[in-house]
């Protein structure tokens, strides 16, 4: 919700330490790639990384330049990614659509419905 609000408000900069990666873990269908679903810890980490990658790509699709950065050493916590995004004055529509297509491809592959995607789609912020 925080990322959706930041996009809606046109924030120039976004710094976010994502949470709620468990949302996709519950949804993730690994039937076509059973090796990822066989071991709970692997699926949990895959879901967390997939969540962060989807969120960064959705920000890109909304006209931000996004990065995922490690901000705490892995030896202290496995959840150590920071999303840093800066609003770009003009991002080509084709680039925005490509980022969105990558997200929808992952969503289809694993049967995912991320909340951020739904919120951005409802607000009309995603490229057509």
C-alpha positions in Angstrom: 0.0 0.0 0.0 2.9 2.4 0.8 4.4 1.9 -2.7 1.0 2.4 -4.4 0.4 5.6 -2.4 3.9 6.9 -3.3 3.2 6.3 -7.0 -0.3 7.8 -6.7 1.2 10.9 -5.0 3.9 11.2 -7.6 6.8 10.9 -5.1 10.1 12.0 -6.5 12.0 9.5 -4.4 10.9 6.2 -2.8 13.0 4.3 -0.2 11.2 1.2 1.0 12.2 -1.9 3.0 9.6 -4.3 1.7 7.5 -6.5 3.9 4.6 -8.9 3.3 6.6 -11.2 1.0 4.5 -14.0 2.5 1.6 -12.9 0.3 3.1 -14.5 -2.8 4.4 -17.5 -0.9 0.8 -18.5 -0.2 -0.1 -18.0 -3.9 2.9 -19.5 -5.6 2.0 -22.4 -7.8 5.3 -24.3 -8.5 3.6 -27.2 -10.4 5.6 -26.5 -13.5 8.8 -26.1 -11.5 8.4 -28.5 -8.6 12.0 -28.2 -7.5 11.1 -24.7 -6.1 8.1 -25.9 -4.2 9.6 -29.1 -2.8 11.5 -27.4 0.0 9.6 -24.9 2.1 12.6 -22.6 2.7 13.4 -22.5 -1.0 9.9 -21.5 -1.9 9.8 -18.9 0.9 13.0 -17.3 -0.3 11.9 -17.5 -4.0 8.7 -15.8 -3.1 10.4 -13.0 -1.2 12.8 -12.4 -4.0 10.0 -12.6 -6.6 8.0 -10.1 -4.5 10.9 -7.6 -4.5 11.6 -8.0 -8.2 7.9 -7.6 -9.1 7.7 -4.4 -6.9 10.8 -2.9 -8.5 9.5 -3.7 -12.0 6.1 -2.2 -11.3 7.8 1.0 -10.1 9.8 1.0 -13.4 6.5 0.5 -15.3 5.1 3.5 -13.5 8.1 5.7 -14.6 10.6 5.3 -11.9 14.2 4.2 -12.1 14.3 1.4 -9.4 17.1 -0.5 -7.7 17.2 -3.3 -5.2 20.0 -2.8 -2.7 21.4 -4.9 0.2 21.4 -2.6 3.2 22.1 -5.1 6.0 24.7 -7.9 5.7 23.1 -11.3 5.0 24.7 -12.7 8.1 22.4 -10.5 10.2 19.0 -11.0 8.4 17.9 -12.7 5.2 15.4 -9.8 4.6 17.8 -7.1 3.8 16.7 -5.5 0.6 15.9 -1.8 0.1 13.9 -0.6 -2.9 15.3 2.8 -4.0 13.3 4.5 -6.8 13.5 7.9 -8.4 10.8 9.4 -10.6 12.1 9.8 -14.2 10.8 12.9 -16.0 10.3 10.9 -19.2 10.6 7.1 -19.6 9.7 5.7 -23.0 6.3 4.0 -23.1 7.9 0.9 -24.7 10.3 0.5 -21.8 7.4 0.9 -19.3 5.4 -1.8 -21.1 8.4 -4.1 -21.2 8.8 -3.9 -17.4 5.1 -4.6 -17.0 5.2 -7.5 -19.5 8.0 -9.1 -17.4 5.8 -8.8 -14.3 2.7 -10.3 -16.0 4.9 -13.2 -17.3 6.0 -14.1 -13.8 2.4 -13.7 -12.5 1.2 -16.2 -15.2 4.1 -18.6 -14.6 3.4 -18.9 -10.9 -0.3 -18.0 -10.7 0.4 -14.8 -8.7 -1.9 -11.8 -8.0 0.3 -9.3 -6.1 -1.5 -6.6 -4.2 0.7 -3.8 -5.6 -0.2 -4.8 -9.2 -3.9 -4.8 -8.4 -3.7 -1.4 -6.7 -1.7 0.2 -9.5 -4.0 -1.3 -12.1 -7.1 0.0 -10.3 -5.6 3.5 -10.1 -4.8 3.5 -13.8 -1.0 3.9 -13.2 0.1 1.0 -15.2 0.9 1.5 -18.9 -1.5 0.3 -21.5 
